[in-house]
Structure formats: structure tokens, C-alpha cells
């Protein structure tokens, strides 16, 4: 038979529990089918009955394509036990039909694990992960992952390749969009939230989806911001900066990890036993399984780390990659490697056990088929949550003369720019399943919610973000006549960020800069909204605008969220999860840098002030850029609101702490503005002298606080001294005694501080 229906033994998608039919008989051979037995006993029992071919099949993940030929080919391979996991299964009917083959036609009835890149929503698309990190709200992020899991599981998807928790300090790297930015603490908090959201409270629930922490490890430090490139991260930096979010995922119970594409110090991640086995399993006690990134095992030949695909299979497997995604070196060479003694039977059994363990933990043996109803997609609850996330992710970068929110006196608006009505691009990168027809754009929202009271003139000016045809700019400028305000929506199309979408130039593309410049000369209040997948170098556009809202691609409900922010139904509360550079030449630029031997003090001579034939040492001899000055366009943790937040009266409960103590730090936060608003209060510390140099500031806490005009509150942080630990000169993680400074404020450039000591 060559149709979906023909392949389904009962002629329709069946739901609910099933009885496995593999071996037949009763007694100990059926123990793995007994859900009352402990998982490890079930794993051991099933493993003991598997042939070598069936074991190697579990290590093999394949990407599925549509069509009758695919159904026949994949059904045959699954029935033989040659596939452990499928990704990119086209839809729910395909998913259940493939699962039925695995359960009812394979010898042992081992279910396949169906997977998909569900990164920031499945059908209901949330802001890109970088935007979700800008919320500084773990509850919102956890809810977004939970909704993604509920919707994806309705199509049989029980494993996602998220969260991406690479620390990324180079916005040229396209995949910065897919992560949580530059900070270790923020990314670690978001890591836990996303794992909890995807996996839920009950792994055996039909709506639970196994999380996959990626890319393990260091991929965000890719040289020159290019995908698939090399990194050089010394072990101390690896442990202090790049590993902590992954360790937090492990503590949260993340079921799987993905090895990354990069080689670090000459060793490709998919062949790096030190991180995949020694650290992940040996130090952290991880008992799930590791999957390679797409074909990354075979690509170790490209790296020059392996002579051929057979050697790649050997090195990848022995390093600790349990399941190979798509390149097929395991299925082709594992038997031969075993015969030659280059891999061991014990290691094969261990990797297969890791994979089976996850399948048992997910309840796939009892409930392999889809039980989540289809109508969960785009439910009112899901759309409301997506809108909340989009509201909280938007960052107000500038608001001169209280341009925003637009007042009730505004009766005529010009809406312009290539992203004002860009249904596809508003969803952002890594969206395989979102439907642009469901996207609500800013144009939609303004017309639907405010069109009865306000005359909204729409002139896009440019067809898309890269459009260089300037003819439409004149039309937009002409349309300004008689309007009370201009809203220009610019930025990046979704295709310009994400995997393999790296840039060398971070300026606005196309003629967008000329559009903003032309609008700025009209004299009308100009609100610039930027939708993008990364921080862009937009100083000129910020200077030319009266107000700037930055919205990392906000997803399905981005339009209503932005409309509510522009008209003051909501107050912006997002904060920059990554430093915004003034110029691309500053990259990498991040707040938690080391001081260096001669830090700049702000009094140095800049490029245009240098006297002709000035002396060699006349410019200050400190660490800064002659042409860009001393810092970024916007620091990490920055974001304005419609309130005015003031910090005062910082205090700690004592001056000196022991290593087992908890620091209680407080400050008074006051909203002295005119609007009710939410502030993200942030706690930073500095260790002034250590066995190795320490960052000038490190985020160690944050809290969202909502205050009415004139209201004050005490913000309290409890920071265990143990969280001041780091890997020092002896490569042991511990708290070192000495002098510290603690700050509380609204961004990483905050000034309100107090000193404290940690005793021996």
C-alpha cells in the first residue's frame, strides 16, 4: 500500500493507550511493557531482548519528507527497527501512521520519538527567544514554552530542539535571535523556565515535550560572528560563562542535549569527550541522551578532525553523542567499528539505554498516539499569552518630550515602513509552522482597535526591509501633511536573522535609513518601531526620532501589543538582554567585561578633537575607541517606561559575610512619573580582586515591580554568598574572600552601590 490510510492498520488515526504486540508471550520478557515497573528495570529488560541492528537503529535519527514514496521508505525502515527518532514529520496523520508502524509492525514495538524545531511557538508564535529574554519575566517565558508544547503535541511532536542557551556577545551572529543574549545569570534563569515549560509537570502527559539544551557548547562565541565557525574558549572561561546555563538546564531535568557545530580549541563539539562525557555525565550526572546537530558528526571530516565518515562515527560515538541526526555514519559503520574493537558493546548498550530511558519517561510506550485535541492551536488563551509576551518584550529606547504614549488629541496618524504590515516577517526566525494569515500586524491592530476614532493613513514607502527603491519615500513624506504623528516600522525581515544568516554590517538595510531621515525633517513627532532579530547599529535613527520602541520579532500578536504600548494601554517594561553597539567595530561588546590594565575614565580625546601632529601619549593611553568613544549605544538591562523610576537608600544587612551566609540587599524604588508602570530592578556585584581577574559587573538578581505614580516600595534581594563562586586559578569553583561592591538599579550602568566583604 502506498497511502497514509493504507499504512494505518485500522484505517484511521487511533488515540489513547495501546497494548504493545512486539515479542508475544508473558513473564519476564514482557516486563518492559509493564508501566508499573521502575524505568530502569524496563530499560534493562528491553535492552536484553534487542538485536545489535535494533540497538544501532535507536541511535539513528532521520528527517522525514512528504509523499507516498516517503511513507513506504520510512515505514520499511521503522518496521525493521532502523530508526529511533523522526524529525520534520509533515503532520498529525503522518505522525500517528509512523508511530503505528513502530508499535505494531516492529519486532519489539519500540515507539519512535517524533521531533521538530519548535523554538518560540508552534502555531501561536511568541516573540523570538531574544525578545522573550527582554521581558526579564521567567513566568512569561515558561508559559510560552508550555503553550508551544501543548500545540506541538497535538500533531504528535514530543521532542523539541530548544532551548538554545548559548551565551552570545556578537550580534553579527544570526543565531543570537534564538538565544537569550549575553548574560550568564539571565540565560540560566530563562534556561530553567523554558525546560520547565516544554516538559511540564508530568513527563508522561500527552502534552509534555522533551526539551533539548543546545548548542553544547560555546557556539555563541563563533569567530567573526559566522555560523559553523571555530571558537577558542579556554576552560576557565568555558566554566564561568558558557557552561552555567547548560548546567541549570540539567538541574531542571532537561531530557536531552545537542552537540554544537563549532570546534573549540581544535576539537569539534560532536567529538569532544571532555564536555559531552566528563562534564555532562561525570560532573553533572546527566542521564538523558545527547543528539548531534544536523549532520555534525559527519561534518567532523570537514573540520579536518576525521579522515572519513567511519572515523567520524567512531569519534562522535566515543565522545558521547548517543543519537546521530541525519548524517547516517552510525547506521553505516557502527557494526564494523564494533568488530574492529573501535567501539564497545557496553558503550552501545549505554547509549541505547539513554535513549530508551527518555522514551519510557515520556510515557511513549503506554500512549504513543496523539491525544491532544487539534483545537488547542490559536486558542484565545494562547493568543492572550502571546500578546502579553510581546508587550513585555518591547523595549522603549528613547522617549523625548513624552512623545509616547500618543495622547487622545492625536486624531490623524501616518503609519509607514516595510514592517508595519509584514505578516511573515513579524513572526521572526525559526518558524516552520506559524501561519502568516494568523499574524496580527500593527496596521491590523491600529485599524481594528483605533480606526473608529483615528484616521490612519498607511503608506509603506518600501516593499520590504532590503528595498532600495526610494520612490515610495516621497509618497510617505507627502502623506505627512495634516497628520498629528508618524509611526515608522523598520528593521529586518525574518530571513536576515537565525541560522546561517550572519551579517558583517548591522545598519538598517535597504533605504530604511533614508526613510527615517526624510520623516525626521517633516517636523512631525516621529515614533520609530524597530522589529529585528538582533541589536542593530541605529544611533543615527535614534537621534532622528522622537521615540524609539525596539521589538525583537514579536510573533503572532505583535501588532496588538505594539498598538497598546503606543497608545498607553500598556507601559513598556522590556530591558535589553544584550548590549547595543554604537558601531559594528565595537563587537564583541558586553557589560560584564574585565577591567583591563587601563580602563577609560571618559576624559580621553576623541578622533575629531585630536590636534594635528599630536604627541603619541597625548590621548590618554587608556582602553577606548578613538572614533566610538567609551561605551555602547545602550547598555545591557536598559529600557525606559512611561513612569520615572528613581532608586535610593541602598542597604545591606551587614558589612561582612561568611561563605555560608545570604546577603539581604534593599533599595527604595519610587515612580515619580505620571503613569503606572513596571520596572525591572536589577542587582549587580563586583569582586574587586581574585585569583583571576573578575568582571567589572555581574547580574545576580532581577525583579519586576509595578508602581503607580508617586508610589514607593522597598525592593529586596536575597543573594546567597555561594552564588559569588567562580572557577579561579586552581580551576576549582569556590567563593574567594575579599572586597566587593553591590549595585541596585535599572540597568548595568547603574550607580547606586554599597561595599561589602566576604571573610575567609
C-alpha positions in Angstrom: 0.0 0.0 0.0 1.3 3.5 -0.8 -1.1 5.8 1.0 -1.3 7.0 4.6 -4.6 5.3 5.0 -3.2 2.0 3.7 -0.3 2.1 6.1 -2.6 2.5 9.1 -3.8 -0.9 10.1 -7.1 0.2 11.4 -7.7 2.7 8.6 -7.8 5.8 10.8 -5.7 7.6 13.4 -6.3 5.9 16.7 -5.8 7.6 20.1 -5.4 6.5 23.6 -3.4 3.7 25.2 -2.3 0.7 23.4 -1.1 -2.8 24.1 2.3 -3.5 22.7 2.5 -6.5 20.5 6.3 -7.0 19.9 7.6 -10.3 21.2 4.5 -12.0 22.4 4.4 -14.4 25.3 4.4 -13.4 29.0 6.6 -13.3 32.0 10.0 -11.5 32.3 10.2 -10.9 28.5 7.2 -8.6 28.8 8.4 -6.7 31.8 9.3 -3.6 29.7 5.6 -3.3 28.7 4.6 -3.0 32.4 4.1 0.6 33.3 4.2 -0.2 37.0 7.8 -1.3 36.8 10.6 1.1 37.5 12.0 2.8 34.4 15.5 1.3 34.8 14.1 -2.2 35.0 12.1 -1.7 31.9 15.1 -0.3 30.1 17.3 -3.2 31.2 14.6 -5.7 30.2 14.0 -4.3 26.7 17.7 -3.9 26.1 18.3 -7.5 26.8 16.0 -8.5 24.0 17.3 -6.2 21.3 19.5 -7.4 18.4 22.6 -5.4 17.5 20.8 -4.0 14.5 17.9 -2.8 16.6 20.2 -1.2 19.0 22.1 0.7 16.3 18.7 1.7 14.8 17.9 3.5 18.1 21.0 5.7 17.6 19.7 6.8 14.2 17.5 9.9 13.6 16.1 10.7 10.2 14.4 13.7 8.7 11.1 12.8 7.0 9.7 14.3 3.9 6.2 14.1 2.5 4.7 11.9 -0.2 3.8 8.3 -0.8 7.4 7.2 -1.5 8.5 8.6 1.8 5.8 6.7 3.6 6.8 3.4 2.1 10.5 4.0 2.7 10.2 5.2 6.2 7.6 2.6 7.1 10.0 -0.1 6.0 12.9 1.2 7.9 10.9 1.7 11.1 9.4 -1.7 10.9 12.9 -3.1 10.8 13.9 -1.1 13.9 16.4 1.0 12.0 15.1 4.5 13.1 15.0 5.7 16.7 13.6 9.1 16.0 12.0 11.1 13.2 12.1 14.9 12.7 10.1 17.1 10.4 7.2 14.7 10.2 4.7 16.6 8.0 1.5 16.5 10.1 -0.5 14.6 12.7 -1.7 11.9 10.3 1.8 11.1 9.3 3.0 11.2 12.9 0.4 8.6 14.0 0.9 6.4 11.0 4.6 6.2 11.5 4.1 5.6 15.2 1.6 2.8 14.4 4.3 1.1 12.2 6.7 1.3 15.1 4.3 0.0 17.7 2.5 -2.7 15.6 4.9 -3.8 12.9 8.4 -3.6 14.5 9.5 -6.7 16.4 9.6 -5.2 19.9 7.1 -2.3 19.4 9.6 0.5 20.4 8.0 3.9 19.7 9.8 6.4 17.6 10.5 9.8 19.2 8.9 12.4 16.9 10.8 15.8 17.0 10.6 19.3 15.5 12.3 22.7 15.8 9.6 24.3 18.0 11.7 27.3 19.1 9.3 30.2 20.1 5.9 28.7 19.5 4.3 26.1 17.2 1.2 27.7 15.7 0.8 30.6 18.1 4.1 32.3 17.7 5.7 34.1 20.6 8.5 36.7 20.4 11.8 35.3 19.4 13.8 34.0 22.4 15.9 37.1 22.5 12.7 39.1 22.8 11.4 36.7 25.5 14.6 37.3 27.4 13.9 41.0 27.2 10.9 40.5 29.4 13.1 39.5 32.4 10.0 37.5 33.3 10.5 33.8 33.8 6.8 33.1 34.2 6.0 34.5 30.8 8.8 32.5 29.2 7.7 29.3 30.9 4.1 29.9 29.8 5.3 30.4 26.2 7.2 27.1 26.2 4.2 25.3 27.8 1.8 26.6 25.1 4.3 25.6 22.4 4.4 22.1 23.8 0.6 21.8 24.0 0.1 22.9 20.4 3.0 20.8 19.0 1.9 17.7 20.8 -1.4 18.0 19.1 0.5 17.0 16.0 2.4 14.2 17.6 5.6 16.1 18.4 7.1 15.1 21.7 10.6 16.5 21.4 11.8 20.0 20.5 15.3 21.3 19.8 15.1 24.1 22.3 16.0 25.9 24.5 19.1 27.5 22.8 21.1 28.8 25.7 24.3 29.8 24.0 25.8 32.9 25.5 26.1 35.3 22.6 28.0 38.6 22.6 28.3 39.2 18.9 25.1 40.4 17.2 26.6 39.7 13.8 25.9 36.1 14.6 22.4 35.3 13.2 21.6 32.8 15.9 21.7 35.5 18.6 18.0 35.7 17.8 17.4 32.2 19.0 19.0 32.6 22.4 18.7 34.8 25.5 21.6 37.2 24.9 24.9 37.9 26.6 24.4 37.3 30.3 25.1 34.2 32.2 22.6 34.8 35.0 19.7 35.9 32.8 20.2 33.0 30.4 20.4 30.5 33.2 17.1 31.7 34.6 15.5 31.5 31.2 17.0 28.1 30.6 15.2 26.7 33.6 12.0 28.4 32.7 11.9 27.0 29.2 12.8 23.5 30.2 10.0 23.5 32.8 7.6 24.9 30.2 8.4 22.4 27.4 8.5 19.4 29.7 5.6 20.3 32.1 4.9 18.9 35.5 4.3 15.4 34.3 6.6 13.9 31.6 4.1 11.2 30.8 1.4 13.7 29.9 0.4 13.7 26.3 1.3 17.5 26.2 4.8 17.0 27.6 7.6 17.7 25.1 11.2 16.7 25.8 13.5 19.8 25.9 16.9 19.8 24.2 19.6 22.2 25.6 21.7 23.4 22.7 24.2 24.1 21.4 26.6 22.2 23.7 28.8 24.2 23.9 30.3 27.6 23.1 28.7 28.1 19.8 27.7 31.7 20.6 31.4 32.6 20.6 31.8 31.7 16.9 34.7 33.6 15.4 33.7 36.8 13.5 30.0 36.0 14.2 29.8 33.3 11.5 27.8 30.1 11.8 29.6 26.8 11.7 32.9 28.6 12.6 35.6 27.9 15.1 35.8 29.1 18.7 38.6 29.4 21.2 37.3 29.3 24.7 39.7 28.4 27.4 38.4 26.0 30.1 38.1 28.7 32.8 36.0 30.9 30.5 34.0 27.9 29.4 33.2 27.0 33.0 32.5 30.6 34.2 30.5 31.9 31.2 29.3 29.3 28.7 28.5 26.2 30.8 26.3 27.6 33.6 23.1 27.8 31.6 23.5 24.2 30.4 24.1 23.1 34.0 21.0 24.9 35.0 19.1 23.0 32.3 20.4 19.7 33.7 19.3 20.7 37.2 15.8 21.5 35.8 15.6 17.9 34.4 16.3 18.6 30.7 16.0 15.2 29.0 18.3 15.8 26.0 21.3 17.9 24.9 22.5 18.7 21.4 26.2 18.9 20.4 27.1 22.1 18.5 28.7 22.7 15.1 31.8 24.6 16.3 35.2 23.2 17.1 36.7 24.7 20.3 40.5 24.8 20.5 40.6 22.4 17.6 38.2 19.8 18.9 34.7 19.7 17.3 31.9 19.7 19.8 30.5 16.4 18.4 33.8 14.7 19.1 34.6 16.4 22.5 34.6 13.8 25.2 35.6 16.3 27.8 32.3 18.2 27.6 29.9 15.5 26.4 31.0 12.8 28.9 33.4 14.1 31.5 31.4 17.2 32.4 27.9 16.5 31.3 27.6 13.0 32.6 30.5 12.7 35.0 30.2 16.1 36.8 26.5 16.9 36.4 25.1 13.3 36.5 23.0 13.7 33.3 21.2 10.5 32.4 19.3 11.5 29.3 20.8 11.4 25.8 22.9 13.6 23.5 21.9 14.1 19.9 24.2 15.6 17.3 23.3 18.8 15.4 22.2 18.2 11.8 25.0 16.1 10.2 27.6 17.5 12.7 29.1 14.0 13.2 29.8 13.6 9.5 31.0 17.2 9.3 33.9 16.5 11.5 35.5 15.4 8.3 35.1 18.9 7.0 36.7 20.2 10.2 39.8 18.1 9.4 39.3 16.2 12.7 38.5 12.9 11.0 39.8 11.4 7.8 36.5 9.9 6.7 32.9 9.2 7.9 33.8 6.0 9.6 36.3 7.7 11.8 33.8 10.4 12.4 31.3 7.8 13.6 33.9 6.4 15.9 35.0 9.7 17.4 31.5 11.1 17.7 30.1 8.0 19.4 33.1 7.5 21.8 32.9 11.2 22.7 29.3 10.8 23.9 26.9 11.5 21.1 24.2 8.9 21.6 21.9 9.7 18.7 23.1 10.9 15.3 20.9 13.4 13.5 20.7 12.7 9.8 24.2 12.1 8.6 24.0 8.3 8.9 27.5 7.4 9.9 26.4 5.3 12.8 24.0 3.2 10.8 26.6 2.7 8.1 29.7 2.0 10.2 28.8 1.0 13.8 28.9 -2.8 13.2 32.2 -2.6 11.5 33.6 -0.4 14.3 32.4 -2.9 16.9 34.0 -5.8 15.0 37.3 -3.9 14.9 37.2 -3.1 18.6 37.0 0.7 18.0 33.7 1.0 19.9 32.5 -1.3 22.6 29.3 -3.2 23.1 29.0 -1.8 26.6 29.0 1.8 25.2 26.4 0.9 22.5 24.2 -0.6 25.2 24.7 2.5 27.4 23.7 4.9 24.6 20.7 2.8 23.7 19.7 2.7 27.3 19.9 6.5 27.5 17.5 6.8 24.5 15.1 4.2 25.8 15.1 5.8 29.2 13.8 9.1 27.7 11.1 7.2 25.7 9.9 5.4 28.9 10.0 8.7 30.9 7.8 10.4 28.3 5.2 7.6 28.5 5.5 6.8 24.8 5.2 3.0 25.3 1.8 3.5 27.0 0.5 6.4 25.0 2.3 6.6 21.6 -0.5 8.2 19.7 -1.9 11.7 19.6 -4.4 12.6 22.3 -4.2 16.4 22.5 -7.1 17.9 20.6 -6.4 19.9 17.5 -8.4 23.0 18.6 -5.8 24.0 21.1 -4.0 25.8 18.3 -4.6 29.6 18.4 -6.9 29.3 21.4 -7.9 32.6 23.0 -5.8 31.8 26.0 -2.7 31.1 23.8 -3.2 34.3 21.8 -3.6 36.3 25.0 -0.3 34.9 26.4 1.5 35.6 23.1 0.3 39.2 23.3 1.4 39.6 26.9 4.9 38.3 26.0 5.1 40.8 23.1 4.0 43.7 25.3 6.6 42.8 28.0 9.4 42.2 25.4 9.2 45.6 23.8 11.9 48.0 24.9 11.5 51.8 25.0 14.9 53.1 24.0 14.0 56.8 23.7 11.1 59.0 24.6 11.9 62.7 24.2 9.3 65.2 25.5 7.0 62.3 26.4 6.1 61.6 22.8 4.7 58.3 23.9 2.1 57.3 24.7 0.2 59.2 22.0 -2.4 61.4 23.6 -6.1 61.4 23.0 -5.6 64.6 20.9 -3.9 62.6 18.2 -6.6 62.2 15.5 -4.6 61.6 12.3 -1.6 59.2 12.0 0.7 58.2 9.2 1.8 54.6 9.5 4.7 53.8 7.3 7.7 51.4 6.9 8.2 48.0 5.4 7.4 46.1 8.6 4.2 47.8 9.5 2.2 45.1 7.8 4.7 42.3 7.3 2.8 39.2 8.4 5.5 36.7 7.6 8.5 38.7 8.9 6.8 39.8 12.1 7.0 36.1 13.2 10.8 36.1 13.1 13.3 33.3 12.5 12.8 29.6 13.2 9.1 29.5 12.4 8.3 26.3 10.4 4.7 26.0 11.4 3.3 29.5 12.2 0.8 30.8 9.6 1.2 34.4 8.4 -2.6 34.6 7.9 -2.9 34.4 11.7 -0.4 37.2 12.3 -2.0 40.5 13.5 0.2 43.3 12.3 0.4 46.9 13.7 -1.6 48.1 10.7 -4.3 45.5 11.6 -4.3 46.4 15.2 -4.5 50.2 14.7 -7.4 49.8 12.2 -9.2 47.3 14.4 -8.8 49.0 17.7 -8.4 52.7 17.0 -9.7 53.1 13.4 -13.1 54.3 14.6 -11.6 57.3 16.4 -8.4 58.0 14.5 -7.7 58.5 10.8 -4.9 56.0 10.0 -3.1 56.7 6.7 -1.0 53.8 5.6 1.9 54.4 3.1 4.5 51.6 3.4 7.2 53.6 1.5 9.3 50.4 1.0 8.1 47.0 -0.1 10.4 45.1 2.3 13.4 45.8 4.5 16.1 45.4 1.8 14.1 47.5 -0.7 16.4 50.3 -2.2 13.7 51.8 -4.4 13.3 55.3 -2.8 10.2 56.3 -4.9 7.9 55.4 -2.0 9.7 57.6 0.4 8.4 60.7 -1.3 4.9 59.4 -1.1 5.3 58.8 2.7 6.7 62.3 3.2 3.8 63.8 1.1 1.3 61.8 3.3 2.6 63.6 6.4 0.6 66.7 5.7 -2.1 67.2 8.2 -1.1 64.3 10.5 -0.5 64.6 14.2 2.2 61.9 14.4 4.2 59.5 12.3 4.8 55.8 13.2 7.6 54.2 11.1 8.1 50.5 11.4 11.5 49.4 10.2 14.1 46.7 10.9 14.9 43.2 9.5 12.9 40.6 7.6 12.9 37.4 9.4 15.2 35.8 6.8 18.0 38.1 7.9 18.5 36.5 11.3 18.7 32.9 12.5 20.9 30.0 11.5 23.3 30.8 8.6 22.0 34.4 8.5 25.0 36.3 9.8 26.0 39.8 8.9 29.1 41.9 8.7 27.1 45.2 8.8 24.5 45.9 11.4 23.0 49.1 10.0 19.4 49.2 8.7 19.3 47.6 5.3 17.9 49.0 2.1 16.6 52.5 2.0 15.1 52.4 5.5 17.7 54.9 6.9 16.8 57.3 4.2 13.1 56.9 5.1 13.7 57.8 8.7 15.9 60.7 7.8 13.3 62.1 5.4 10.5 61.7 8.0 12.6 63.4 10.7 12.7 66.6 8.5 8.9 66.9 8.4 8.7 68.3 11.9 6.0 65.8 12.9 6.5 63.7 16.1 8.3 60.6 14.8 7.9 57.2 16.6 10.2 54.6 15.2 9.4 51.0 15.9 12.2 48.5 15.1 11.5 44.8 14.5 14.6 42.8 14.3 16.3 39.6 15.2 19.4 41.2 16.8 20.6 44.6 18.1 21.2 46.9 15.2 23.5 49.9 15.0 20.8 52.6 14.8 22.3 55.6 16.5 21.5 57.9 13.6 17.9 56.7 13.5 17.6 57.1 17.3 18.9 60.7 17.1 16.4 61.4 14.3 13.4 60.0 16.1 11.4 61.4 19.0 10.7 58.0 20.4 12.0 54.5 19.6 10.4 51.2 20.5 12.5 48.1 19.9 10.6 44.9 19.4 12.7 41.7 18.7 10.4 40.0 16.2 7.3 39.8 18.3 5.3 37.0 16.8 1.6 36.4 16.0 0.3 39.1 18.4 3.0 41.7 18.0 0.6 44.2 16.3 -1.9 44.5 19.2 0.9 44.6 21.7 2.6 47.5 20.0 -0.7 49.3 19.5 -1.4 49.1 23.2 2.1 50.4 24.0 1.9 53.3 21.6 -1.5 54.5 22.9 -0.7 53.8 26.6 -2.9 50.9 27.4 0.3 49.3 28.5 3.6 50.8 29.6 6.9 49.4 28.1 8.9 47.3 30.6 11.3 45.3 28.4 15.1 45.6 29.0 17.9 45.0 26.6 19.1 41.4 27.0 22.2 42.2 25.1 24.4 45.3 24.7 23.6 47.6 21.7 26.8 48.6 20.0 27.3 52.1 18.6 29.2 50.6 15.7 29.9 47.1 14.4 33.6 47.7 15.1 33.0 47.6 18.8 31.8 43.9 18.6 32.1 41.9 20.7 30.9 44.4 23.3 29.2 43.3 26.6 28.8 44.8 30.0 30.5 42.1 32.2 33.9 42.6 30.7 37.2 42.6 32.6 38.6 46.0 33.6 41.9 45.7 31.7 45.1 47.4 32.8 44.0 51.0 31.8 40.2 51.4 31.8 38.9 54.5 30.2 37.7 57.3 32.5 35.7 59.3 30.0 38.1 62.2 29.7 40.1 60.9 26.8 40.5 62.7 23.5 38.2 61.5 20.6 39.0 61.3 16.9 37.8 64.7 15.9 39.4 66.5 18.8 42.9 65.3 18.2 45.3 68.1 17.5 47.3 67.9 14.2 50.7 66.2 14.9 49.6 65.4 18.4 52.1 63.6 20.6 52.0 59.8 20.9 50.9 59.9 24.5 48.6 62.9 24.3 45.3 61.0 24.0 45.1 59.4 27.5 46.6 56.0 26.8 43.5 54.1 28.1 41.2 51.4 26.6 38.7 53.1 24.3 37.9 53.7 20.6 39.1 57.0 19.1 36.0 57.0 16.8 33.4 55.4 19.0 34.3 56.6 22.5 33.8 54.7 25.6 30.7 52.6 25.6 27.7 51.2 23.7 24.6 52.9 22.3 22.5 51.2 25.0 23.9 49.1 27.9 22.7 45.7 29.0 19.5 45.8 31.0 18.4 49.2 29.7 14.8 50.2 29.0 12.6 53.1 29.7 8.9 53.1 30.6 6.1 55.7 30.9 6.9 56.1 34.5 10.0 57.7 36.0 11.8 55.3 38.3 14.3 56.5 41.0 16.4 54.4 43.2 17.6 55.5 46.6 18.6 54.2 50.1 20.6 51.1 49.2 21.4 49.0 52.2 22.7 45.5 53.1 22.1 43.7 56.4 25.8 43.7 57.4 29.2 44.7 56.1 31.0 41.3 56.2 29.7 37.9 55.3 30.8 34.3 55.7 30.7 31.9 52.9 27.5 30.2 54.2 25.6 33.5 54.6 22.9 35.1 52.5 23.2 38.8 51.6 20.0 40.8 52.1 20.1 43.9 49.9 17.4 46.5 49.7 16.8 49.8 47.9 13.8 52.2 47.7 12.2 52.4 44.3 9.9 55.3 43.5 7.8 56.0 40.5 8.0 59.8 40.2 6.4 59.8 36.8 2.8 60.4 35.6 1.9 56.8 34.6 1.6 53.5 36.3 4.5 51.4 35.0 6.7 48.4 35.6 10.4 48.5 36.3 12.8 45.6 36.2 15.0 46.2 39.3 18.4 44.6 38.9 21.2 43.5 41.3 24.8 43.6 40.2 28.0 42.7 42.1 31.8 43.1 41.5 34.5 41.0 43.1 37.4 43.5 43.1 40.4 41.2 43.4 40.5 37.4 42.8 43.0 34.7 41.9 42.0 35.5 38.3 40.5 38.8 37.0 36.8 39.2 37.5 34.2 41.1 35.5 33.5 44.8 36.4 29.8 43.9 37.0 27.8 40.7 37.1 24.0 40.4 37.2 22.9 38.4 40.2 19.2 39.1 40.5 16.2 40.9 39.0 12.6 41.6 39.9 9.7 43.1 38.1 8.0 45.8 40.2 4.8 47.7 39.2 4.1 51.1 40.8 1.5 53.8 40.4 2.5 57.4 40.1 4.1 58.7 43.3 4.2 55.2 44.8 7.4 53.9 46.5 8.4 50.4 47.6 11.3 48.6 49.1 13.0 46.2 46.6 14.6 43.3 48.4 17.1 40.8 47.0 18.4 37.8 48.9 21.7 36.7 47.4 23.5 33.6 48.8 27.2 34.2 49.2 27.6 30.8 47.5 26.5 32.5 44.2 29.7 34.5 44.2 31.7 31.4 43.5 33.7 31.1 40.3 36.5 29.0 38.8 39.7 30.6 39.8 43.4 29.9 39.2 43.2 26.3 40.5 40.1 25.6 38.3 38.0 24.8 41.4 34.7 26.6 41.9 34.6 28.4 45.2 33.9 31.8 46.8 37.1 33.8 47.3 37.3 36.2 50.2 37.8 39.9 49.6 36.2 43.2 48.9 33.0 43.5 46.8 30.6 46.2 45.5 26.9 45.6 45.2 24.6 47.8 42.9 20.8 48.0 42.6 19.4 49.9 39.7 17.6 49.9 36.3 20.4 48.7 34.1 24.0 47.6 34.1 25.2 51.2 34.1 23.5 51.9 37.4 25.4 53.9 40.0 23.7 53.3 43.4 26.1 51.0 45.3 27.4 49.8 48.6 30.6 47.9 49.5 30.8 44.6 51.4 33.3 42.0 52.4 33.5 38.2 52.3 35.6 36.8 55.1 37.8 33.7 55.0 
